[in-house]
Amino acid sequence: MFWQTTRYSVDLTQPRVMGIVNVTPDSFSDGGQHTSTASALKHCEQLLKDGAHILDIGGESTRPGALPLPLDEELARVLPLLREAVKLGVPLSVDTYKPQVMQAALDLGADIINDIWALRQSGAAQVVAAHRSCGVCLMHMHREPQTMQAAPMAGDVVPQVLSFLERTAKALQGLGVDKARIALDPGIGFGKTVAQNFALLARQRELLAAGYPILAGWSRKSSLAAVTAVDGLAPPASERMVPSVAAVLLAVERGAAIVRVHDVRETVAALKILRAMNPVADNADQ
C-alpha cells in the first residue's frame, strides 16, 4: 500500500513514523519549545536524524479547551518554517483545519493536509480536491476542542468512528480525490472517554474495513497518563514516553500504517524490535 502525496508516494509496507513539530506556545506536551523558525527547523532536522519518515507541522494547539487561533497568527507561525522545511527532502504534513492555511501550505509545496475536522470547515474539502495529488488525513473528532472532553461520545465508539470516517472519505472521493491520497485517524482523545480510546485501540482492526491506511496518534495522550497513574498521580506529558511507545506498538500490531509521535528515536527503536519478528516483509527501507 502507498499513500500518494504531493511530492512522494509513501511506501506503507512498513509503518511510517510521523514526527510532531509544534510551533505553538501552548500545545499540551511541548508548547513553547520550538516557537522560532530556527529552533523549529533544528527540531525537524533532529527528528529526521532520529528516524522520522514524515514531519507534521502544526501552528495551533487543539488540546482540550484550546481556543481558536486567528488566521494571520497561524500563517505567521507555520509558513516561515515550511519554506525552509520543504528543502529537507521528506514528506511534510501540515496540521490545520483552516482552508486558507491549507492553500498557503500547498502553494509552498506541502505534501499532506492533516485535519482534525476532516475537512468539515467551509472550503477545506474544495482546497484539497483542487490539488492534483496532495495527501490528506481525515480525523474523527466529537464536538470541538473547547467542548469535546466536557461531553464525550456515548455508546459503542468503534462503529460510530468507522461510519463517520467511511462517509467522510467517500464524500471526498466524490469530489475527485483519489482513494490513494486518503488516510484515516480515529482521533484518540478527541471527544472520547479513556475507555473509548482503549476500545479503539483494542478493536482498531475493525477500522481497516474502510479500506484506507490508519494513522494512530497516541503520543503522550492523557488516556495513557490515566492508566499509568501511581497513587492517583498521573505522569506529566513529558514523562509519558514509555506508555506512548507501548501504545504505538499495539497500534501497529493492529494495522496502523502511520504513527504520529513526539518521541521519534524511541519509537523507531521499538518498531525495529517488532519488525525483527517479521523480517520477510522488511524491504521498505531498501
C-alpha positions in Angstrom: 0.0 0.0 0.0 1.2 3.5 -0.8 0.0 6.9 0.4 0.1 9.4 -2.5 1.2 12.9 -1.5 2.3 16.0 -3.4 5.9 15.0 -3.9 6.1 11.5 -2.6 4.4 8.2 -2.9 4.9 7.0 0.7 5.5 3.3 1.0 3.4 1.8 3.8 4.8 -1.7 3.5 6.3 -1.0 6.9 4.9 1.5 9.4 5.9 5.1 8.8 6.8 7.4 11.8 5.4 10.9 11.6 7.4 13.3 13.8 5.5 16.1 15.6 6.7 19.7 15.1 4.6 22.1 17.2 5.4 25.7 16.5 3.0 26.7 19.3 3.4 28.3 22.7 0.6 26.2 24.3 0.5 22.7 23.0 -0.3 20.2 25.8 3.1 18.4 25.6 5.8 20.6 24.1 4.3 24.1 23.7 6.8 26.9 23.7 9.8 24.7 22.9 10.0 25.4 19.1 8.4 28.8 18.6 11.1 30.4 16.4 11.7 29.2 12.9 15.4 28.5 13.7 14.6 26.3 16.7 11.7 24.5 14.9 13.9 23.8 11.9 16.6 22.4 14.1 14.0 20.2 15.7 12.9 19.0 12.3 16.5 18.1 11.5 16.8 16.2 14.8 13.6 14.2 14.2 15.0 13.1 10.8 18.2 12.0 12.4 16.2 10.1 14.9 14.4 8.2 12.1 11.2 10.1 11.2 9.8 9.4 7.8 7.3 12.3 7.7 7.2 15.6 9.6 3.9 17.1 10.8 4.0 20.8 11.3 1.3 22.5 13.4 0.8 26.1 14.4 -2.4 25.9 16.5 -2.9 23.8 19.7 -6.0 21.6 19.6 -5.7 20.3 23.1 -9.0 20.0 25.1 -10.2 23.5 25.9 -7.9 25.3 23.4 -9.3 28.5 21.9 -9.2 29.0 18.1 -6.1 30.8 16.8 -6.5 33.8 14.4 -5.7 33.0 10.8 -2.9 35.6 10.5 -1.2 34.2 13.6 -1.3 30.6 12.4 0.1 31.6 9.0 2.9 33.6 10.7 3.9 30.5 12.7 3.7 27.9 10.0 4.7 29.4 6.7 8.3 30.6 7.6 9.1 27.1 8.9 7.5 25.4 5.9 9.5 27.5 3.4 12.7 26.0 5.0 11.4 22.5 5.7 10.4 21.8 2.1 14.2 21.6 1.4 14.7 18.7 3.8 13.7 16.0 1.3 10.9 14.3 3.2 7.1 14.4 3.1 5.8 17.4 5.0 2.3 17.3 6.7 0.6 20.5 7.9 -1.8 20.1 10.8 -4.5 22.6 10.2 -8.3 22.9 9.7 -8.3 26.3 8.1 -8.7 26.3 4.3 -6.6 29.4 3.9 -3.7 27.8 5.7 -4.1 24.6 3.7 -3.9 26.6 0.4 -0.9 28.6 1.5 0.9 25.4 2.7 0.2 23.6 -0.5 1.3 26.6 -2.5 4.7 26.2 -0.7 4.9 22.5 -1.6 3.4 20.8 1.5 2.7 17.1 0.9 -0.1 16.3 3.3 -3.0 18.1 4.9 -3.7 16.6 8.4 -7.1 17.9 9.5 -8.7 17.2 12.9 -12.0 18.5 11.5 -11.8 16.0 8.5 -12.3 18.9 6.0 -15.7 19.9 7.5 -14.8 23.6 7.7 -16.3 25.5 4.8 -14.0 25.4 1.7 -11.5 22.9 3.1 -12.5 20.0 1.1 -12.5 22.1 -2.1 -8.9 23.2 -1.4 -7.8 19.5 -1.2 -9.9 18.4 -4.1 -8.5 21.2 -6.3 -4.9 20.0 -5.7 -3.7 17.4 -8.1 -2.0 15.0 -5.7 -1.7 16.1 -2.0 -2.2 13.5 0.7 -4.9 14.1 3.3 -5.5 12.6 6.8 -9.2 12.8 7.9 -9.6 12.6 11.7 -12.7 11.8 13.8 -13.4 14.4 16.4 -16.6 14.6 18.6 -17.7 18.1 19.1 -14.8 20.6 19.1 -11.6 21.2 21.1 -13.3 23.6 23.5 -16.1 21.2 24.5 -15.0 17.7 23.3 -13.9 16.4 26.7 -16.7 18.1 28.6 -19.3 15.9 26.9 -17.5 12.9 25.3 -19.2 10.4 23.0 -21.8 7.9 24.3 -22.2 4.3 23.4 -20.0 1.9 21.3 -17.4 4.3 19.8 -15.9 2.0 17.2 -18.8 1.7 14.7 -19.6 5.4 15.1 -16.0 6.3 14.3 -15.8 3.9 11.4 -19.1 5.2 10.0 -18.0 8.8 10.1 -14.6 8.1 8.6 -16.0 6.0 5.8 -18.7 8.6 5.0 -16.2 11.5 5.0 -13.7 9.7 2.9 -16.3 8.6 0.3 -17.6 12.2 0.1 -14.0 13.4 -0.6 -13.6 10.8 -3.3 -16.9 12.1 -4.7 -15.1 15.5 -5.2 -12.4 13.7 -7.3 -9.8 12.9 -4.7 -8.2 9.6 -5.5 -8.5 7.0 -2.7 -4.7 6.5 -2.6 -4.4 10.1 -1.3 -6.5 9.4 1.8 -5.6 8.2 5.3 -7.8 8.0 8.4 -7.2 8.8 12.0 -9.7 7.6 14.7 -8.9 10.7 16.8 -7.6 9.3 20.1 -8.5 11.8 22.9 -10.8 13.9 20.7 -14.1 13.7 22.5 -13.7 10.1 23.8 -13.5 8.7 27.3 -10.4 6.8 28.4 -12.3 3.5 28.0 -13.4 4.5 24.5 -9.9 5.4 23.5 -8.7 2.0 24.5 -11.6 0.3 22.8 -10.5 2.0 19.6 -7.0 0.6 20.2 -8.2 -2.9 21.1 -10.6 -3.1 18.1 -8.5 -0.9 15.7 -8.6 -3.7 13.0 -12.3 -3.1 12.6 -11.4 0.4 11.2 -9.4 -1.3 8.4 -12.7 -2.4 6.9 -12.9 1.1 5.4 -10.0 0.2 3.1 -7.7 3.2 3.9 -4.4 3.4 5.9 -4.8 4.2 9.5 -2.8 6.9 11.3 -2.6 6.4 15.0 -1.9 9.4 17.3 -1.4 8.1 20.8 1.7 10.1 21.7 1.7 11.4 25.3 -2.1 11.5 25.4 -3.9 11.9 28.7 -5.5 8.5 28.5 -2.0 7.0 28.8 -1.5 9.1 31.9 -4.8 8.0 33.4 -4.0 4.3 33.2 -0.4 4.7 34.4 -1.1 6.9 37.4 0.6 5.9 40.6 -1.1 6.7 43.9 -3.5 8.9 42.0 -0.8 11.0 40.4 -0.8 10.9 36.6 2.6 11.4 34.9 3.0 14.8 33.1 3.2 14.8 29.3 7.0 14.9 29.4 7.1 11.5 31.3 4.8 9.5 29.1 7.3 8.2 26.6 7.2 4.6 27.7 3.4 4.2 27.6 3.4 6.2 24.3 5.8 3.7 22.7 3.8 0.8 24.1 0.6 2.2 22.5 2.4 2.7 19.2 3.4 -1.0 19.1 -0.1 -2.2 19.9 -1.5 0.1 17.2 0.9 -1.1 14.6 0.2 -4.7 15.5 -3.4 -3.9 14.9 -2.8 -2.5 11.5 -1.8 1.2 11.9 0.3 2.3 8.9 1.4 5.7 10.2 2.1 6.6 13.8 2.3 10.3 14.8 4.7 10.7 17.7 6.8 13.1 19.8 9.4 10.5 20.8 10.7 9.5 17.4 14.0 7.9 18.3 12.4 5.6 20.9 9.5 4.8 18.6 11.8 3.9 15.8 13.9 1.6 18.0 10.8 -0.2 19.3 9.5 -0.7 15.8 12.7 -2.3 14.9 12.1 -4.9 17.6 8.6 -5.6 16.2 10.0 -5.8 12.7 12.6 -8.3 13.7 9.8 -10.8 14.3 8.7 -10.4 10.7 11.8 -9.9 8.6 10.3 -11.4 5.4 8.4 -8.2 4.6 11.3 -6.0 5.7 12.0 -4.3 2.4 10.6 -0.8 2.9 13.9 0.8 3.6 16.0 -1.0 0.9 
